[in-house]
Amino acid sequence: MKIYVGNLSYDTTEEELRGKFVAYGDVESVVIPTDRYGGRSRGFAFIEMPTVLEGQAAISGLNGTTLRDRSLKFDAASARTEGRGGGSYKDRTSGGIGGGGRWRRY
């Protein structure tokens, strides 16, 4: 089960998160996404546990807890869908994808 953990301090480490979750079962992976330009944490993480039972136990057991003086938020992570994102700036302002013509002025 993949678990979303929100409201993290930017200084939180993967080891700290793993330590919180290991009491509820095996932790397969801990991922803290970083900003692509500065390399700083984005303030959330994904924890992967092997079974749904372990994941749900962790969510209910850790709900309301804090880490580095921040109240953590937990949720079952949803799968990413293909086709996320939205094309280029020109596509959004020229009246559609492949619309050609002039860019709108605002």
Rosetta constraint file for C-alpha pairs under 8 A:
AtomPair CA 1 CA 48 HARMONIC 5.61 0.50
AtomPair CA 1 CA 49 HARMONIC 5.13 0.50
AtomPair CA 1 CA 50 HARMONIC 5.97 0.50
AtomPair CA 1 CA 51 HARMONIC 5.64 0.50
AtomPair CA 1 CA 52 HARMONIC 5.11 0.50
AtomPair CA 1 CA 55 HARMONIC 5.78 0.50
AtomPair CA 1 CA 76 HARMONIC 7.45 0.50
AtomPair CA 2 CA 46 HARMONIC 6.54 0.50
AtomPair CA 2 CA 47 HARMONIC 5.68 0.50
AtomPair CA 2 CA 48 HARMONIC 4.38 0.50
AtomPair CA 2 CA 49 HARMONIC 6.38 0.50
AtomPair CA 2 CA 55 HARMONIC 7.47 0.50
AtomPair CA 2 CA 76 HARMONIC 6.16 0.50
AtomPair CA 2 CA 77 HARMONIC 5.39 0.50
AtomPair CA 2 CA 78 HARMONIC 7.88 0.50
AtomPair CA 3 CA 46 HARMONIC 5.46 0.50
AtomPair CA 3 CA 47 HARMONIC 5.05 0.50
AtomPair CA 3 CA 48 HARMONIC 6.18 0.50
AtomPair CA 3 CA 49 HARMONIC 7.92 0.50
AtomPair CA 3 CA 55 HARMONIC 7.01 0.50
AtomPair CA 3 CA 59 HARMONIC 7.97 0.50
AtomPair CA 3 CA 74 HARMONIC 6.89 0.50
AtomPair CA 3 CA 75 HARMONIC 5.79 0.50
AtomPair CA 3 CA 76 HARMONIC 4.61 0.50
AtomPair CA 3 CA 77 HARMONIC 4.93 0.50
AtomPair CA 4 CA 44 HARMONIC 7.30 0.50
AtomPair CA 4 CA 45 HARMONIC 5.96 0.50
AtomPair CA 4 CA 46 HARMONIC 4.79 0.50
AtomPair CA 4 CA 47 HARMONIC 6.63 0.50
AtomPair CA 4 CA 73 HARMONIC 7.95 0.50
AtomPair CA 4 CA 74 HARMONIC 5.65 0.50
AtomPair CA 4 CA 75 HARMONIC 5.17 0.50
AtomPair CA 4 CA 76 HARMONIC 5.88 0.50
AtomPair CA 4 CA 77 HARMONIC 5.03 0.50
AtomPair CA 5 CA 44 HARMONIC 5.53 0.50
AtomPair CA 5 CA 45 HARMONIC 5.12 0.50
AtomPair CA 5 CA 46 HARMONIC 6.09 0.50
AtomPair CA 5 CA 47 HARMONIC 7.50 0.50
AtomPair CA 5 CA 72 HARMONIC 6.71 0.50
AtomPair CA 5 CA 73 HARMONIC 5.56 0.50
AtomPair CA 5 CA 74 HARMONIC 4.76 0.50
AtomPair CA 5 CA 75 HARMONIC 6.77 0.50
AtomPair CA 6 CA 43 HARMONIC 6.50 0.50
AtomPair CA 6 CA 44 HARMONIC 4.44 0.50
AtomPair CA 6 CA 45 HARMONIC 6.61 0.50
AtomPair CA 6 CA 72 HARMONIC 5.89 0.50
AtomPair CA 6 CA 73 HARMONIC 4.78 0.50
AtomPair CA 6 CA 74 HARMONIC 6.35 0.50
AtomPair CA 7 CA 43 HARMONIC 5.78 0.50
AtomPair CA 7 CA 44 HARMONIC 6.10 0.50
AtomPair CA 7 CA 70 HARMONIC 6.71 0.50
AtomPair CA 7 CA 71 HARMONIC 6.77 0.50
AtomPair CA 7 CA 72 HARMONIC 5.47 0.50
AtomPair CA 7 CA 73 HARMONIC 6.15 0.50
AtomPair CA 8 CA 12 HARMONIC 6.61 0.50
AtomPair CA 8 CA 43 HARMONIC 4.63 0.50
AtomPair CA 8 CA 44 HARMONIC 5.44 0.50
AtomPair CA 8 CA 45 HARMONIC 7.78 0.50
AtomPair CA 8 CA 67 HARMONIC 7.52 0.50
AtomPair CA 8 CA 70 HARMONIC 6.60 0.50
AtomPair CA 8 CA 72 HARMONIC 6.54 0.50
AtomPair CA 9 CA 43 HARMONIC 5.95 0.50
AtomPair CA 9 CA 67 HARMONIC 7.79 0.50
AtomPair CA 9 CA 68 HARMONIC 6.58 0.50
AtomPair CA 9 CA 70 HARMONIC 6.71 0.50
AtomPair CA 10 CA 40 HARMONIC 6.91 0.50
AtomPair CA 10 CA 41 HARMONIC 5.12 0.50
AtomPair CA 10 CA 42 HARMONIC 6.83 0.50
AtomPair CA 10 CA 43 HARMONIC 5.51 0.50
AtomPair CA 11 CA 41 HARMONIC 7.35 0.50
AtomPair CA 12 CA 16 HARMONIC 6.72 0.50
AtomPair CA 12 CA 17 HARMONIC 7.60 0.50
AtomPair CA 12 CA 68 HARMONIC 7.49 0.50
AtomPair CA 13 CA 17 HARMONIC 6.65 0.50
AtomPair CA 13 CA 32 HARMONIC 7.97 0.50
AtomPair CA 14 CA 18 HARMONIC 6.10 0.50
AtomPair CA 14 CA 30 HARMONIC 5.97 0.50
AtomPair CA 14 CA 31 HARMONIC 7.02 0.50
AtomPair CA 14 CA 32 HARMONIC 6.92 0.50
AtomPair CA 15 CA 19 HARMONIC 6.13 0.50
AtomPair CA 16 CA 20 HARMONIC 6.58 0.50
AtomPair CA 17 CA 21 HARMONIC 6.51 0.50
AtomPair CA 17 CA 30 HARMONIC 7.43 0.50
AtomPair CA 18 CA 22 HARMONIC 5.94 0.50
AtomPair CA 18 CA 27 HARMONIC 6.82 0.50
AtomPair CA 18 CA 30 HARMONIC 6.78 0.50
AtomPair CA 19 CA 23 HARMONIC 7.45 0.50
AtomPair CA 20 CA 62 HARMONIC 7.91 0.50
AtomPair CA 21 CA 25 HARMONIC 7.02 0.50
AtomPair CA 21 CA 26 HARMONIC 7.99 0.50
AtomPair CA 21 CA 27 HARMONIC 6.91 0.50
AtomPair CA 21 CA 58 HARMONIC 6.29 0.50
AtomPair CA 22 CA 26 HARMONIC 5.88 0.50
AtomPair CA 22 CA 27 HARMONIC 6.13 0.50
AtomPair CA 24 CA 54 HARMONIC 5.93 0.50
AtomPair CA 24 CA 55 HARMONIC 7.69 0.50
AtomPair CA 24 CA 57 HARMONIC 6.36 0.50
AtomPair CA 24 CA 58 HARMONIC 5.38 0.50
AtomPair CA 25 CA 49 HARMONIC 7.32 0.50
AtomPair CA 25 CA 54 HARMONIC 5.64 0.50
AtomPair CA 26 CA 49 HARMONIC 6.03 0.50
AtomPair CA 26 CA 50 HARMONIC 6.76 0.50
AtomPair CA 26 CA 54 HARMONIC 7.88 0.50
AtomPair CA 27 CA 47 HARMONIC 7.18 0.50
AtomPair CA 27 CA 48 HARMONIC 6.06 0.50
AtomPair CA 27 CA 49 HARMONIC 4.87 0.50
AtomPair CA 27 CA 50 HARMONIC 7.19 0.50
AtomPair CA 28 CA 47 HARMONIC 7.62 0.50
AtomPair CA 28 CA 48 HARMONIC 5.33 0.50
AtomPair CA 28 CA 49 HARMONIC 5.39 0.50
AtomPair CA 28 CA 50 HARMONIC 6.58 0.50
AtomPair CA 29 CA 47 HARMONIC 5.79 0.50
AtomPair CA 29 CA 48 HARMONIC 5.13 0.50
AtomPair CA 29 CA 49 HARMONIC 7.34 0.50
AtomPair CA 30 CA 45 HARMONIC 7.18 0.50
AtomPair CA 30 CA 46 HARMONIC 5.91 0.50
AtomPair CA 30 CA 47 HARMONIC 4.69 0.50
AtomPair CA 30 CA 48 HARMONIC 6.55 0.50
AtomPair CA 31 CA 45 HARMONIC 5.55 0.50
AtomPair CA 31 CA 46 HARMONIC 5.21 0.50
AtomPair CA 31 CA 47 HARMONIC 6.51 0.50
AtomPair CA 32 CA 41 HARMONIC 6.54 0.50
AtomPair CA 32 CA 42 HARMONIC 7.53 0.50
AtomPair CA 32 CA 43 HARMONIC 7.88 0.50
AtomPair CA 32 CA 44 HARMONIC 6.33 0.50
AtomPair CA 32 CA 45 HARMONIC 4.36 0.50
AtomPair CA 32 CA 46 HARMONIC 6.55 0.50
AtomPair CA 33 CA 41 HARMONIC 6.02 0.50
AtomPair CA 33 CA 42 HARMONIC 5.99 0.50
AtomPair CA 33 CA 44 HARMONIC 7.10 0.50
AtomPair CA 33 CA 45 HARMONIC 6.42 0.50
AtomPair CA 34 CA 38 HARMONIC 7.96 0.50
AtomPair CA 34 CA 39 HARMONIC 5.22 0.50
AtomPair CA 34 CA 40 HARMONIC 5.18 0.50
AtomPair CA 34 CA 41 HARMONIC 4.28 0.50
AtomPair CA 34 CA 42 HARMONIC 5.28 0.50
AtomPair CA 35 CA 39 HARMONIC 4.87 0.50
AtomPair CA 35 CA 40 HARMONIC 5.33 0.50
AtomPair CA 35 CA 41 HARMONIC 6.17 0.50
AtomPair CA 35 CA 42 HARMONIC 5.93 0.50
AtomPair CA 46 CA 77 HARMONIC 7.61 0.50
AtomPair CA 48 CA 55 HARMONIC 7.96 0.50
AtomPair CA 49 CA 54 HARMONIC 6.67 0.50
AtomPair CA 49 CA 55 HARMONIC 5.89 0.50
AtomPair CA 50 CA 54 HARMONIC 7.35 0.50
AtomPair CA 50 CA 55 HARMONIC 7.87 0.50
AtomPair CA 51 CA 55 HARMONIC 6.37 0.50
AtomPair CA 52 CA 56 HARMONIC 6.01 0.50
AtomPair CA 53 CA 57 HARMONIC 6.07 0.50
AtomPair CA 54 CA 58 HARMONIC 6.16 0.50
AtomPair CA 55 CA 59 HARMONIC 6.24 0.50
AtomPair CA 56 CA 60 HARMONIC 6.15 0.50
AtomPair CA 57 CA 61 HARMONIC 5.81 0.50
AtomPair CA 58 CA 62 HARMONIC 5.77 0.50
AtomPair CA 59 CA 63 HARMONIC 5.82 0.50
AtomPair CA 59 CA 74 HARMONIC 6.02 0.50
AtomPair CA 59 CA 75 HARMONIC 7.06 0.50
AtomPair CA 63 CA 72 HARMONIC 7.23 0.50
AtomPair CA 63 CA 73 HARMONIC 6.99 0.50
AtomPair CA 63 CA 74 HARMONIC 6.76 0.50
AtomPair CA 64 CA 71 HARMONIC 6.39 0.50
AtomPair CA 64 CA 72 HARMONIC 6.59 0.50
AtomPair CA 64 CA 73 HARMONIC 7.58 0.50
AtomPair CA 65 CA 71 HARMONIC 5.94 0.50
AtomPair CA 65 CA 72 HARMONIC 6.10 0.50
AtomPair CA 66 CA 70 HARMONIC 5.13 0.50
AtomPair CA 66 CA 71 HARMONIC 4.39 0.50
AtomPair CA 66 CA 72 HARMONIC 5.60 0.50
AtomPair CA 67 CA 71 HARMONIC 6.74 0.50
AtomPair CA 67 CA 72 HARMONIC 6.94 0.50
AtomPair CA 87 CA 91 HARMONIC 6.24 0.50
AtomPair CA 87 CA 92 HARMONIC 7.39 0.50
AtomPair CA 88 CA 92 HARMONIC 6.66 0.50
AtomPair CA 89 CA 93 HARMONIC 6.34 0.50
AtomPair CA 90 CA 94 HARMONIC 5.69 0.50
AtomPair CA 90 CA 103 HARMONIC 6.96 0.50
AtomPair CA 91 CA 95 HARMONIC 6.96 0.50
AtomPair CA 91 CA 96 HARMONIC 5.39 0.50
AtomPair CA 91 CA 97 HARMONIC 4.81 0.50
AtomPair CA 91 CA 98 HARMONIC 6.79 0.50
AtomPair CA 91 CA 99 HARMONIC 7.32 0.50
AtomPair CA 92 CA 96 HARMONIC 6.14 0.50
AtomPair CA 92 CA 97 HARMONIC 7.36 0.50
AtomPair CA 93 CA 103 HARMONIC 5.89 0.50
AtomPair CA 93 CA 104 HARMONIC 5.95 0.50
AtomPair CA 94 CA 99 HARMONIC 6.00 0.50
AtomPair CA 94 CA 100 HARMONIC 6.45 0.50
AtomPair CA 94 CA 101 HARMONIC 6.74 0.50
AtomPair CA 94 CA 102 HARMONIC 6.39 0.50
AtomPair CA 94 CA 103 HARMONIC 4.92 0.50
AtomPair CA 94 CA 104 HARMONIC 6.20 0.50
AtomPair CA 95 CA 99 HARMONIC 5.76 0.50
